[in-house]
Amino acid sequence: MSTIFISHTDCLNHITPENHPERVERLVSIMDSLSDLESPNLIRLDAPLCKESDIMRAHPKEYLDKIKQLNPTNGHISLDADTFMSTGSLSAAMRGVGGIIRAIDLVMDGKATNGFVATRPPGHHAEKATPMGFCLFGNVSIATKHILDHHQLSKVAIVDFDVHHGNGTQDILWDETRALFISSHQMPLYPGTGTEQETGAQNNIINLPLSPDSTGKEFRNIYERRVFPVLDEFSPDFILISAGFDAHTMDPLANLNLTEEDFSWITGCLCDLADKHCNGRVVSTLEGGYDLDALAKSVKKHLEVLLDRGCNV
């Protein structure tokens, strides 16, 4: 079997202000690091534009209309202190949604075991009707709804190891009984949500705050004790990963101390659970990561594990 890698050059046209951490160079550094990764089992594809109906699985039509109306004809505009749109942002965001849907469809059709989607802007901070935290659309939330409603699977697990809490994913999936959302993140830190008391309408959300300066040892320990047993019991039909690499020790926006090897480890463990419960079905999508070298190395390790595991299913 194969691993799908999906991206698109439109995602280079989402232009943010000078010195903004979520910048074009993030994707350039990733593509450069993967240029020598060759395998007959790695399939590189372009992300299609999603349909508007895809976005409306997670966001109301009024919100989509607002984002479309705000899309500037030149320069860039500010949606909040952190979140910007330029002339290419809407297309880039729709490629992000289209990319993860394409990866899911290929996995569901048996064309691949797993996949990774490298697009920007990221998605896990976008709430039902609020763009924030660099994000416009809830990519992984939309993907969850697509799996459940279009492919009619019963249970989807989402694991978010970005250093920032996935408040948007939590907001959109708060009362979705068919989804289990698990987020590990530094606390205190933006966006200020993600306490252990936030458990969803049906106890379908698990938040695992990590103290500043936590290391890979604490990260691995909390997953072994609190995450893997719950995922085992939930027995998902599909696993989605919000793959943020800003918990890396070199990242400038946070204070956790993970390394590329920790991201490789968590990827392998989630693939183990996918092998056990859902025929290896895993699709991962890029979230944060703002030190260019750390991001590139971490993504490469992440994709190498997916590729290795995809070949062995």
LINLIN-V483900 format. One record per backbone hydrogen bond with DSSP energy under -0.5 kcal/mol. CO is the residue of the C=O (numbers start at 1). NH is the residue of the N-H. If there is no record, write none. Layout:
BEGIN
co:CO nh:NH
co:CO nh:NH
END
This chain:
BEGIN
co:2 nh:113
co:2 nh:114
co:3 nh:43
co:4 nh:116
co:5 nh:45
co:6 nh:118
co:7 nh:47
co:8 nh:11
co:9 nh:12
co:10 nh:13
co:13 nh:15
co:13 nh:88
co:17 nh:20
co:21 nh:23
co:23 nh:26
co:23 nh:27
co:24 nh:27
co:24 nh:28
co:25 nh:29
co:26 nh:30
co:27 nh:31
co:28 nh:32
co:29 nh:33
co:30 nh:34
co:31 nh:35
co:32 nh:35
co:34 nh:37
co:36 nh:38
co:39 nh:42
co:41 nh:3
co:41 nh:43
co:42 nh:44
co:43 nh:5
co:43 nh:45
co:45 nh:7
co:51 nh:54
co:51 nh:55
co:52 nh:56
co:54 nh:57
co:55 nh:58
co:55 nh:59
co:60 nh:63
co:60 nh:64
co:61 nh:65
co:62 nh:66
co:63 nh:67
co:64 nh:68
co:65 nh:69
co:66 nh:70
co:67 nh:71
co:75 nh:87
co:77 nh:85
co:83 nh:79
co:83 nh:80
co:85 nh:77
co:86 nh:89
co:86 nh:90
co:88 nh:92
co:89 nh:93
co:90 nh:94
co:91 nh:95
co:92 nh:96
co:93 nh:97
co:94 nh:50
co:94 nh:98
co:95 nh:99
co:96 nh:100
co:97 nh:101
co:98 nh:102
co:99 nh:103
co:100 nh:104
co:101 nh:105
co:102 nh:106
co:103 nh:107
co:104 nh:108
co:105 nh:109
co:106 nh:111
co:106 nh:112
co:107 nh:110
co:113 nh:282
co:114 nh:4
co:115 nh:284
co:116 nh:6
co:116 nh:118
co:117 nh:119
co:117 nh:286
co:122 nh:136
co:123 nh:126
co:124 nh:168
co:124 nh:169
co:125 nh:127
co:127 nh:130
co:130 nh:127
co:132 nh:135
co:135 nh:132
co:137 nh:139
co:138 nh:142
co:139 nh:143
co:140 nh:144
co:141 nh:145
co:142 nh:146
co:143 nh:147
co:144 nh:148
co:145 nh:149
co:145 nh:150
co:146 nh:150
co:146 nh:151
co:147 nh:153
co:155 nh:237
co:155 nh:238
co:156 nh:180
co:157 nh:240
co:158 nh:160
co:158 nh:182
co:159 nh:161
co:159 nh:242
co:160 nh:184
co:163 nh:186
co:165 nh:167
co:166 nh:170
co:167 nh:171
co:168 nh:172
co:169 nh:173
co:171 nh:174
co:173 nh:176
co:174 nh:201
co:174 nh:202
co:175 nh:177
co:176 nh:179
co:178 nh:156
co:179 nh:181
co:180 nh:158
co:180 nh:182
co:181 nh:206
co:182 nh:160
co:183 nh:208
co:185 nh:210
co:189 nh:192
co:190 nh:165
co:195 nh:198
co:197 nh:199
co:199 nh:205
co:200 nh:203
co:204 nh:181
co:206 nh:183
co:208 nh:185
co:210 nh:187
co:211 nh:214
co:214 nh:257
co:215 nh:219
co:216 nh:220
co:217 nh:221
co:218 nh:222
co:219 nh:223
co:220 nh:224
co:221 nh:225
co:222 nh:226
co:222 nh:227
co:223 nh:227
co:223 nh:228
co:227 nh:231
co:228 nh:232
co:229 nh:233
co:230 nh:234
co:231 nh:235
co:238 nh:157
co:239 nh:283
co:240 nh:159
co:241 nh:243
co:241 nh:285
co:242 nh:161
co:242 nh:162
co:242 nh:244
co:243 nh:287
co:245 nh:248
co:247 nh:258
co:248 nh:251
co:251 nh:254
co:255 nh:213
co:257 nh:216
co:258 nh:249
co:259 nh:262
co:259 nh:263
co:260 nh:264
co:261 nh:265
co:262 nh:266
co:263 nh:267
co:264 nh:268
co:265 nh:269
co:266 nh:270
co:267 nh:271
co:268 nh:272
co:269 nh:273
co:270 nh:274
co:271 nh:275
co:272 nh:276
co:273 nh:277
co:274 nh:278
co:274 nh:280
co:278 nh:281
co:280 nh:282
co:281 nh:239
co:282 nh:115
co:283 nh:241
co:284 nh:117
co:285 nh:243
co:288 nh:245
co:290 nh:292
co:291 nh:295
co:292 nh:296
co:293 nh:297
co:294 nh:298
co:295 nh:299
co:296 nh:300
co:297 nh:301
co:298 nh:302
co:299 nh:303
co:300 nh:304
co:301 nh:305
co:302 nh:306
co:303 nh:307
co:304 nh:308
co:305 nh:309
co:306 nh:310
co:307 nh:311
co:308 nh:312
co:309 nh:313
co:310 nh:313
END
